[in-house]
Amino acid sequence: MEIVELKVRLHCKACEKAVRRTLCKIKGVRCVEIENISNKVTVLGYMDRKVVVKAIWKTGQRAELLPSSHHLEAPSPRLPAGFRCFIPKCGI
């Protein structure tokens, strides 16, 4: 399982909604967290980092990987400690 942390400049709620909707459509994404104050997007799941960055770029937002992104060795059905999961229905 991969935790991908990105810096993404989100100007408004519409930008946030577009990024969230795009990320939840990526196959393998389990959780998405967006922190507006720190402009940080955290994605948890079984996906490639490059796919996540490319998907965000397609929404018109600039995204860059943060060095704290890492790989979780043991696949677990539970989320890592302290991780709040939020994936809205893609139809929203």
Phi and psi restraints in degrees (range 20) as a CNS / XPLOR table:
assign (resid 1 and name C) (resid 2 and name N)
       (resid 2 and name CA) (resid 2 and name C) 1.0 -113.0 20.0 2
assign (resid 2 and name N) (resid 2 and name CA)
       (resid 2 and name C) (resid 3 and name N) 1.0 138.3 20.0 2
assign (resid 2 and name C) (resid 3 and name N)
       (resid 3 and name CA) (resid 3 and name C) 1.0 -112.6 20.0 2
assign (resid 3 and name N) (resid 3 and name CA)
       (resid 3 and name C) (resid 4 and name N) 1.0 116.7 20.0 2
assign (resid 3 and name C) (resid 4 and name N)
       (resid 4 and name CA) (resid 4 and name C) 1.0 -111.5 20.0 2
assign (resid 4 and name N) (resid 4 and name CA)
       (resid 4 and name C) (resid 5 and name N) 1.0 121.4 20.0 2
assign (resid 4 and name C) (resid 5 and name N)
       (resid 5 and name CA) (resid 5 and name C) 1.0 -112.0 20.0 2
assign (resid 5 and name N) (resid 5 and name CA)
       (resid 5 and name C) (resid 6 and name N) 1.0 130.4 20.0 2
assign (resid 5 and name C) (resid 6 and name N)
       (resid 6 and name CA) (resid 6 and name C) 1.0 -130.4 20.0 2
assign (resid 6 and name N) (resid 6 and name CA)
       (resid 6 and name C) (resid 7 and name N) 1.0 152.2 20.0 2
assign (resid 6 and name C) (resid 7 and name N)
       (resid 7 and name CA) (resid 7 and name C) 1.0 -99.2 20.0 2
assign (resid 7 and name N) (resid 7 and name CA)
       (resid 7 and name C) (resid 8 and name N) 1.0 119.8 20.0 2
assign (resid 7 and name C) (resid 8 and name N)
       (resid 8 and name CA) (resid 8 and name C) 1.0 -133.4 20.0 2
assign (resid 8 and name N) (resid 8 and name CA)
       (resid 8 and name C) (resid 9 and name N) 1.0 124.7 20.0 2
assign (resid 8 and name C) (resid 9 and name N)
       (resid 9 and name CA) (resid 9 and name C) 1.0 -81.5 20.0 2
assign (resid 9 and name N) (resid 9 and name CA)
       (resid 9 and name C) (resid 10 and name N) 1.0 107.4 20.0 2
assign (resid 9 and name C) (resid 10 and name N)
       (resid 10 and name CA) (resid 10 and name C) 1.0 -106.2 20.0 2
assign (resid 10 and name N) (resid 10 and name CA)
       (resid 10 and name C) (resid 11 and name N) 1.0 117.1 20.0 2
assign (resid 10 and name C) (resid 11 and name N)
       (resid 11 and name CA) (resid 11 and name C) 1.0 -80.8 20.0 2
assign (resid 11 and name N) (resid 11 and name CA)
       (resid 11 and name C) (resid 12 and name N) 1.0 -32.1 20.0 2
assign (resid 11 and name C) (resid 12 and name N)
       (resid 12 and name CA) (resid 12 and name C) 1.0 -153.9 20.0 2
assign (resid 12 and name N) (resid 12 and name CA)
       (resid 12 and name C) (resid 13 and name N) 1.0 179.3 20.0 2
assign (resid 12 and name C) (resid 13 and name N)
       (resid 13 and name CA) (resid 13 and name C) 1.0 -65.0 20.0 2
assign (resid 13 and name N) (resid 13 and name CA)
       (resid 13 and name C) (resid 14 and name N) 1.0 -32.3 20.0 2
assign (resid 13 and name C) (resid 14 and name N)
       (resid 14 and name CA) (resid 14 and name C) 1.0 -65.9 20.0 2
assign (resid 14 and name N) (resid 14 and name CA)
       (resid 14 and name C) (resid 15 and name N) 1.0 -39.6 20.0 2
assign (resid 14 and name C) (resid 15 and name N)
       (resid 15 and name CA) (resid 15 and name C) 1.0 -63.2 20.0 2
assign (resid 15 and name N) (resid 15 and name CA)
       (resid 15 and name C) (resid 16 and name N) 1.0 -45.5 20.0 2
assign (resid 15 and name C) (resid 16 and name N)
       (resid 16 and name CA) (resid 16 and name C) 1.0 -60.5 20.0 2
assign (resid 16 and name N) (resid 16 and name CA)
       (resid 16 and name C) (resid 17 and name N) 1.0 -44.1 20.0 2
assign (resid 16 and name C) (resid 17 and name N)
       (resid 17 and name CA) (resid 17 and name C) 1.0 -63.9 20.0 2
assign (resid 17 and name N) (resid 17 and name CA)
       (resid 17 and name C) (resid 18 and name N) 1.0 -40.9 20.0 2
assign (resid 17 and name C) (resid 18 and name N)
       (resid 18 and name CA) (resid 18 and name C) 1.0 -64.4 20.0 2
assign (resid 18 and name N) (resid 18 and name CA)
       (resid 18 and name C) (resid 19 and name N) 1.0 -43.5 20.0 2
assign (resid 18 and name C) (resid 19 and name N)
       (resid 19 and name CA) (resid 19 and name C) 1.0 -66.0 20.0 2
assign (resid 19 and name N) (resid 19 and name CA)
       (resid 19 and name C) (resid 20 and name N) 1.0 -45.6 20.0 2
assign (resid 19 and name C) (resid 20 and name N)
       (resid 20 and name CA) (resid 20 and name C) 1.0 -61.2 20.0 2
assign (resid 20 and name N) (resid 20 and name CA)
       (resid 20 and name C) (resid 21 and name N) 1.0 -44.3 20.0 2
assign (resid 20 and name C) (resid 21 and name N)
       (resid 21 and name CA) (resid 21 and name C) 1.0 -62.7 20.0 2
assign (resid 21 and name N) (resid 21 and name CA)
       (resid 21 and name C) (resid 22 and name N) 1.0 -42.7 20.0 2
assign (resid 21 and name C) (resid 22 and name N)
       (resid 22 and name CA) (resid 22 and name C) 1.0 -64.9 20.0 2
assign (resid 22 and name N) (resid 22 and name CA)
       (resid 22 and name C) (resid 23 and name N) 1.0 -43.5 20.0 2
assign (resid 22 and name C) (resid 23 and name N)
       (resid 23 and name CA) (resid 23 and name C) 1.0 -66.6 20.0 2
assign (resid 23 and name N) (resid 23 and name CA)
       (resid 23 and name C) (resid 24 and name N) 1.0 -37.0 20.0 2
assign (resid 23 and name C) (resid 24 and name N)
       (resid 24 and name CA) (resid 24 and name C) 1.0 -72.1 20.0 2
assign (resid 24 and name N) (resid 24 and name CA)
       (resid 24 and name C) (resid 25 and name N) 1.0 -14.4 20.0 2
assign (resid 24 and name C) (resid 25 and name N)
       (resid 25 and name CA) (resid 25 and name C) 1.0 -84.9 20.0 2
assign (resid 25 and name N) (resid 25 and name CA)
       (resid 25 and name C) (resid 26 and name N) 1.0 -13.4 20.0 2
assign (resid 25 and name C) (resid 26 and name N)
       (resid 26 and name CA) (resid 26 and name C) 1.0 -72.4 20.0 2
assign (resid 26 and name N) (resid 26 and name CA)
       (resid 26 and name C) (resid 27 and name N) 1.0 130.3 20.0 2
assign (resid 26 and name C) (resid 27 and name N)
       (resid 27 and name CA) (resid 27 and name C) 1.0 -64.9 20.0 2
assign (resid 27 and name N) (resid 27 and name CA)
       (resid 27 and name C) (resid 28 and name N) 1.0 129.4 20.0 2
assign (resid 27 and name C) (resid 28 and name N)
       (resid 28 and name CA) (resid 28 and name C) 1.0 100.3 20.0 2
assign (resid 28 and name N) (resid 28 and name CA)
       (resid 28 and name C) (resid 29 and name N) 1.0 -12.2 20.0 2
assign (resid 28 and name C) (resid 29 and name N)
       (resid 29 and name CA) (resid 29 and name C) 1.0 -73.4 20.0 2
assign (resid 29 and name N) (resid 29 and name CA)
       (resid 29 and name C) (resid 30 and name N) 1.0 127.3 20.0 2
assign (resid 29 and name C) (resid 30 and name N)
       (resid 30 and name CA) (resid 30 and name C) 1.0 -103.6 20.0 2
assign (resid 30 and name N) (resid 30 and name CA)
       (resid 30 and name C) (resid 31 and name N) 1.0 -37.5 20.0 2
assign (resid 30 and name C) (resid 31 and name N)
       (resid 31 and name CA) (resid 31 and name C) 1.0 -144.2 20.0 2
assign (resid 31 and name N) (resid 31 and name CA)
       (resid 31 and name C) (resid 32 and name N) 1.0 147.7 20.0 2
assign (resid 31 and name C) (resid 32 and name N)
       (resid 32 and name CA) (resid 32 and name C) 1.0 -133.6 20.0 2
assign (resid 32 and name N) (resid 32 and name CA)
       (resid 32 and name C) (resid 33 and name N) 1.0 128.1 20.0 2
assign (resid 32 and name C) (resid 33 and name N)
       (resid 33 and name CA) (resid 33 and name C) 1.0 -123.6 20.0 2
assign (resid 33 and name N) (resid 33 and name CA)
       (resid 33 and name C) (resid 34 and name N) 1.0 133.7 20.0 2
assign (resid 33 and name C) (resid 34 and name N)
       (resid 34 and name CA) (resid 34 and name C) 1.0 -125.4 20.0 2
assign (resid 34 and name N) (resid 34 and name CA)
       (resid 34 and name C) (resid 35 and name N) 1.0 123.4 20.0 2
assign (resid 34 and name C) (resid 35 and name N)
       (resid 35 and name CA) (resid 35 and name C) 1.0 -109.9 20.0 2
assign (resid 35 and name N) (resid 35 and name CA)
       (resid 35 and name C) (resid 36 and name N) 1.0 105.6 20.0 2
assign (resid 35 and name C) (resid 36 and name N)
       (resid 36 and name CA) (resid 36 and name C) 1.0 -65.3 20.0 2
assign (resid 36 and name N) (resid 36 and name CA)
       (resid 36 and name C) (resid 37 and name N) 1.0 -37.8 20.0 2
assign (resid 36 and name C) (resid 37 and name N)
       (resid 37 and name CA) (resid 37 and name C) 1.0 -63.8 20.0 2
assign (resid 37 and name N) (resid 37 and name CA)
       (resid 37 and name C) (resid 38 and name N) 1.0 -44.5 20.0 2
assign (resid 37 and name C) (resid 38 and name N)
       (resid 38 and name CA) (resid 38 and name C) 1.0 -96.0 20.0 2
assign (resid 38 and name N) (resid 38 and name CA)
       (resid 38 and name C) (resid 39 and name N) 1.0 2.5 20.0 2
assign (resid 38 and name C) (resid 39 and name N)
       (resid 39 and name CA) (resid 39 and name C) 1.0 54.5 20.0 2
assign (resid 39 and name N) (resid 39 and name CA)
       (resid 39 and name C) (resid 40 and name N) 1.0 42.0 20.0 2
assign (resid 39 and name C) (resid 40 and name N)
       (resid 40 and name CA) (resid 40 and name C) 1.0 -116.0 20.0 2
assign (resid 40 and name N) (resid 40 and name CA)
       (resid 40 and name C) (resid 41 and name N) 1.0 133.1 20.0 2
assign (resid 40 and name C) (resid 41 and name N)
       (resid 41 and name CA) (resid 41 and name C) 1.0 -117.5 20.0 2
assign (resid 41 and name N) (resid 41 and name CA)
       (resid 41 and name C) (resid 42 and name N) 1.0 128.2 20.0 2
assign (resid 41 and name C) (resid 42 and name N)
       (resid 42 and name CA) (resid 42 and name C) 1.0 -118.1 20.0 2
assign (resid 42 and name N) (resid 42 and name CA)
       (resid 42 and name C) (resid 43 and name N) 1.0 128.3 20.0 2
assign (resid 42 and name C) (resid 43 and name N)
       (resid 43 and name CA) (resid 43 and name C) 1.0 -122.5 20.0 2
assign (resid 43 and name N) (resid 43 and name CA)
       (resid 43 and name C) (resid 44 and name N) 1.0 131.9 20.0 2
assign (resid 43 and name C) (resid 44 and name N)
       (resid 44 and name CA) (resid 44 and name C) 1.0 -119.3 20.0 2
assign (resid 44 and name N) (resid 44 and name CA)
       (resid 44 and name C) (resid 45 and name N) 1.0 131.5 20.0 2
assign (resid 44 and name C) (resid 45 and name N)
       (resid 45 and name CA) (resid 45 and name C) 1.0 162.2 20.0 2
assign (resid 45 and name N) (resid 45 and name CA)
       (resid 45 and name C) (resid 46 and name N) 1.0 -169.9 20.0 2
assign (resid 45 and name C) (resid 46 and name N)
       (resid 46 and name CA) (resid 46 and name C) 1.0 -104.6 20.0 2
assign (resid 46 and name N) (resid 46 and name CA)
       (resid 46 and name C) (resid 47 and name N) 1.0 81.5 20.0 2
assign (resid 46 and name C) (resid 47 and name N)
       (resid 47 and name CA) (resid 47 and name C) 1.0 -148.9 20.0 2
assign (resid 47 and name N) (resid 47 and name CA)
       (resid 47 and name C) (resid 48 and name N) 1.0 168.4 20.0 2
assign (resid 47 and name C) (resid 48 and name N)
       (resid 48 and name CA) (resid 48 and name C) 1.0 -89.2 20.0 2
assign (resid 48 and name N) (resid 48 and name CA)
       (resid 48 and name C) (resid 49 and name N) 1.0 138.9 20.0 2
assign (resid 48 and name C) (resid 49 and name N)
       (resid 49 and name CA) (resid 49 and name C) 1.0 -58.9 20.0 2
assign (resid 49 and name N) (resid 49 and name CA)
       (resid 49 and name C) (resid 50 and name N) 1.0 -40.2 20.0 2
assign (resid 49 and name C) (resid 50 and name N)
       (resid 50 and name CA) (resid 50 and name C) 1.0 -62.7 20.0 2
assign (resid 50 and name N) (resid 50 and name CA)
       (resid 50 and name C) (resid 51 and name N) 1.0 -35.0 20.0 2
assign (resid 50 and name C) (resid 51 and name N)
       (resid 51 and name CA) (resid 51 and name C) 1.0 -65.3 20.0 2
assign (resid 51 and name N) (resid 51 and name CA)
       (resid 51 and name C) (resid 52 and name N) 1.0 -40.2 20.0 2
assign (resid 51 and name C) (resid 52 and name N)
       (resid 52 and name CA) (resid 52 and name C) 1.0 -64.6 20.0 2
assign (resid 52 and name N) (resid 52 and name CA)
       (resid 52 and name C) (resid 53 and name N) 1.0 -48.0 20.0 2
assign (resid 52 and name C) (resid 53 and name N)
       (resid 53 and name CA) (resid 53 and name C) 1.0 -62.1 20.0 2
assign (resid 53 and name N) (resid 53 and name CA)
       (resid 53 and name C) (resid 54 and name N) 1.0 -44.5 20.0 2
assign (resid 53 and name C) (resid 54 and name N)
       (resid 54 and name CA) (resid 54 and name C) 1.0 -63.1 20.0 2
assign (resid 54 and name N) (resid 54 and name CA)
       (resid 54 and name C) (resid 55 and name N) 1.0 -39.6 20.0 2
assign (resid 54 and name C) (resid 55 and name N)
       (resid 55 and name CA) (resid 55 and name C) 1.0 -63.5 20.0 2
assign (resid 55 and name N) (resid 55 and name CA)
       (resid 55 and name C) (resid 56 and name N) 1.0 -41.3 20.0 2
assign (resid 55 and name C) (resid 56 and name N)
       (resid 56 and name CA) (resid 56 and name C) 1.0 -66.9 20.0 2
assign (resid 56 and name N) (resid 56 and name CA)
       (resid 56 and name C) (resid 57 and name N) 1.0 -41.1 20.0 2
assign (resid 56 and name C) (resid 57 and name N)
       (resid 57 and name CA) (resid 57 and name C) 1.0 -60.4 20.0 2
assign (resid 57 and name N) (resid 57 and name CA)
       (resid 57 and name C) (resid 58 and name N) 1.0 -34.3 20.0 2
assign (resid 57 and name C) (resid 58 and name N)
       (resid 58 and name CA) (resid 58 and name C) 1.0 -67.1 20.0 2
assign (resid 58 and name N) (resid 58 and name CA)
       (resid 58 and name C) (resid 59 and name N) 1.0 -20.9 20.0 2
assign (resid 58 and name C) (resid 59 and name N)
       (resid 59 and name CA) (resid 59 and name C) 1.0 -81.1 20.0 2
assign (resid 59 and name N) (resid 59 and name CA)
       (resid 59 and name C) (resid 60 and name N) 1.0 -6.5 20.0 2
assign (resid 59 and name C) (resid 60 and name N)
       (resid 60 and name CA) (resid 60 and name C) 1.0 95.6 20.0 2
assign (resid 60 and name N) (resid 60 and name CA)
       (resid 60 and name C) (resid 61 and name N) 1.0 4.8 20.0 2
assign (resid 60 and name C) (resid 61 and name N)
       (resid 61 and name CA) (resid 61 and name C) 1.0 -101.0 20.0 2
assign (resid 61 and name N) (resid 61 and name CA)
       (resid 61 and name C) (resid 62 and name N) 1.0 147.3 20.0 2
assign (resid 61 and name C) (resid 62 and name N)
       (resid 62 and name CA) (resid 62 and name C) 1.0 -87.9 20.0 2
assign (resid 62 and name N) (resid 62 and name CA)
       (resid 62 and name C) (resid 63 and name N) 1.0 132.2 20.0 2
assign (resid 62 and name C) (resid 63 and name N)
       (resid 63 and name CA) (resid 63 and name C) 1.0 -130.8 20.0 2
assign (resid 63 and name N) (resid 63 and name CA)
       (resid 63 and name C) (resid 64 and name N) 1.0 138.6 20.0 2
assign (resid 63 and name C) (resid 64 and name N)
       (resid 64 and name CA) (resid 64 and name C) 1.0 -135.7 20.0 2
assign (resid 64 and name N) (resid 64 and name CA)
       (resid 64 and name C) (resid 65 and name N) 1.0 139.0 20.0 2
assign (resid 64 and name C) (resid 65 and name N)
       (resid 65 and name CA) (resid 65 and name C) 1.0 -68.3 20.0 2
assign (resid 65 and name N) (resid 65 and name CA)
       (resid 65 and name C) (resid 66 and name N) 1.0 137.8 20.0 2
assign (resid 65 and name C) (resid 66 and name N)
       (resid 66 and name CA) (resid 66 and name C) 1.0 -90.1 20.0 2
assign (resid 66 and name N) (resid 66 and name CA)
       (resid 66 and name C) (resid 67 and name N) 1.0 146.9 20.0 2
assign (resid 66 and name C) (resid 67 and name N)
       (resid 67 and name CA) (resid 67 and name C) 1.0 -66.0 20.0 2
assign (resid 67 and name N) (resid 67 and name CA)
       (resid 67 and name C) (resid 68 and name N) 1.0 -10.6 20.0 2
assign (resid 67 and name C) (resid 68 and name N)
       (resid 68 and name CA) (resid 68 and name C) 1.0 -82.9 20.0 2
assign (resid 68 and name N) (resid 68 and name CA)
       (resid 68 and name C) (resid 69 and name N) 1.0 -1.4 20.0 2
assign (resid 68 and name C) (resid 69 and name N)
       (resid 69 and name CA) (resid 69 and name C) 1.0 -63.6 20.0 2
assign (resid 69 and name N) (resid 69 and name CA)
       (resid 69 and name C) (resid 70 and name N) 1.0 139.2 20.0 2
assign (resid 69 and name C) (resid 70 and name N)
       (resid 70 and name CA) (resid 70 and name C) 1.0 -151.6 20.0 2
assign (resid 70 and name N) (resid 70 and name CA)
       (resid 70 and name C) (resid 71 and name N) 1.0 172.6 20.0 2
assign (resid 70 and name C) (resid 71 and name N)
       (resid 71 and name CA) (resid 71 and name C) 1.0 -108.3 20.0 2
assign (resid 71 and name N) (resid 71 and name CA)
       (resid 71 and name C) (resid 72 and name N) 1.0 133.3 20.0 2
assign (resid 71 and name C) (resid 72 and name N)
       (resid 72 and name CA) (resid 72 and name C) 1.0 -91.7 20.0 2
assign (resid 72 and name N) (resid 72 and name CA)
       (resid 72 and name C) (resid 73 and name N) 1.0 126.6 20.0 2
assign (resid 72 and name C) (resid 73 and name N)
       (resid 73 and name CA) (resid 73 and name C) 1.0 -70.4 20.0 2
assign (resid 73 and name N) (resid 73 and name CA)
       (resid 73 and name C) (resid 74 and name N) 1.0 -53.8 20.0 2
assign (resid 73 and name C) (resid 74 and name N)
       (resid 74 and name CA) (resid 74 and name C) 1.0 -88.3 20.0 2
assign (resid 74 and name N) (resid 74 and name CA)
       (resid 74 and name C) (resid 75 and name N) 1.0 115.8 20.0 2
assign (resid 74 and name C) (resid 75 and name N)
       (resid 75 and name CA) (resid 75 and name C) 1.0 -65.9 20.0 2
assign (resid 75 and name N) (resid 75 and name CA)
       (resid 75 and name C) (resid 76 and name N) 1.0 129.7 20.0 2
assign (resid 75 and name C) (resid 76 and name N)
       (resid 76 and name CA) (resid 76 and name C) 1.0 -134.3 20.0 2
assign (resid 76 and name N) (resid 76 and name CA)
       (resid 76 and name C) (resid 77 and name N) 1.0 140.9 20.0 2
assign (resid 76 and name C) (resid 77 and name N)
       (resid 77 and name CA) (resid 77 and name C) 1.0 -71.0 20.0 2
assign (resid 77 and name N) (resid 77 and name CA)
       (resid 77 and name C) (resid 78 and name N) 1.0 -14.1 20.0 2
assign (resid 77 and name C) (resid 78 and name N)
       (resid 78 and name CA) (resid 78 and name C) 1.0 -96.3 20.0 2
assign (resid 78 and name N) (resid 78 and name CA)
       (resid 78 and name C) (resid 79 and name N) 1.0 156.1 20.0 2
assign (resid 78 and name C) (resid 79 and name N)
       (resid 79 and name CA) (resid 79 and name C) 1.0 -80.0 20.0 2
assign (resid 79 and name N) (resid 79 and name CA)
       (resid 79 and name C) (resid 80 and name N) 1.0 153.6 20.0 2
assign (resid 79 and name C) (resid 80 and name N)
       (resid 80 and name CA) (resid 80 and name C) 1.0 -60.3 20.0 2
assign (resid 80 and name N) (resid 80 and name CA)
       (resid 80 and name C) (resid 81 and name N) 1.0 154.8 20.0 2
assign (resid 80 and name C) (resid 81 and name N)
       (resid 81 and name CA) (resid 81 and name C) 1.0 -57.6 20.0 2
assign (resid 81 and name N) (resid 81 and name CA)
       (resid 81 and name C) (resid 82 and name N) 1.0 134.5 20.0 2
assign (resid 81 and name C) (resid 82 and name N)
       (resid 82 and name CA) (resid 82 and name C) 1.0 83.2 20.0 2
assign (resid 82 and name N) (resid 82 and name CA)
       (resid 82 and name C) (resid 83 and name N) 1.0 4.1 20.0 2
assign (resid 82 and name C) (resid 83 and name N)
       (resid 83 and name CA) (resid 83 and name C) 1.0 -97.8 20.0 2
assign (resid 83 and name N) (resid 83 and name CA)
       (resid 83 and name C) (resid 84 and name N) 1.0 118.6 20.0 2
assign (resid 83 and name C) (resid 84 and name N)
       (resid 84 and name CA) (resid 84 and name C) 1.0 -94.7 20.0 2
assign (resid 84 and name N) (resid 84 and name CA)
       (resid 84 and name C) (resid 85 and name N) 1.0 123.0 20.0 2
assign (resid 84 and name C) (resid 85 and name N)
       (resid 85 and name CA) (resid 85 and name C) 1.0 -93.3 20.0 2
assign (resid 85 and name N) (resid 85 and name CA)
       (resid 85 and name C) (resid 86 and name N) 1.0 134.7 20.0 2
assign (resid 85 and name C) (resid 86 and name N)
       (resid 86 and name CA) (resid 86 and name C) 1.0 -148.3 20.0 2
assign (resid 86 and name N) (resid 86 and name CA)
       (resid 86 and name C) (resid 87 and name N) 1.0 107.0 20.0 2
assign (resid 86 and name C) (resid 87 and name N)
       (resid 87 and name CA) (resid 87 and name C) 1.0 -127.6 20.0 2
assign (resid 87 and name N) (resid 87 and name CA)
       (resid 87 and name C) (resid 88 and name N) 1.0 111.2 20.0 2
assign (resid 87 and name C) (resid 88 and name N)
       (resid 88 and name CA) (resid 88 and name C) 1.0 -74.7 20.0 2
assign (resid 88 and name N) (resid 88 and name CA)
       (resid 88 and name C) (resid 89 and name N) 1.0 164.4 20.0 2
assign (resid 88 and name C) (resid 89 and name N)
       (resid 89 and name CA) (resid 89 and name C) 1.0 -62.9 20.0 2
assign (resid 89 and name N) (resid 89 and name CA)
       (resid 89 and name C) (resid 90 and name N) 1.0 139.5 20.0 2
assign (resid 89 and name C) (resid 90 and name N)
       (resid 90 and name CA) (resid 90 and name C) 1.0 -66.7 20.0 2
assign (resid 90 and name N) (resid 90 and name CA)
       (resid 90 and name C) (resid 91 and name N) 1.0 -16.9 20.0 2
assign (resid 90 and name C) (resid 91 and name N)
       (resid 91 and name CA) (resid 91 and name C) 1.0 -80.3 20.0 2
assign (resid 91 and name N) (resid 91 and name CA)
       (resid 91 and name C) (resid 92 and name N) 1.0 -4.0 20.0 2
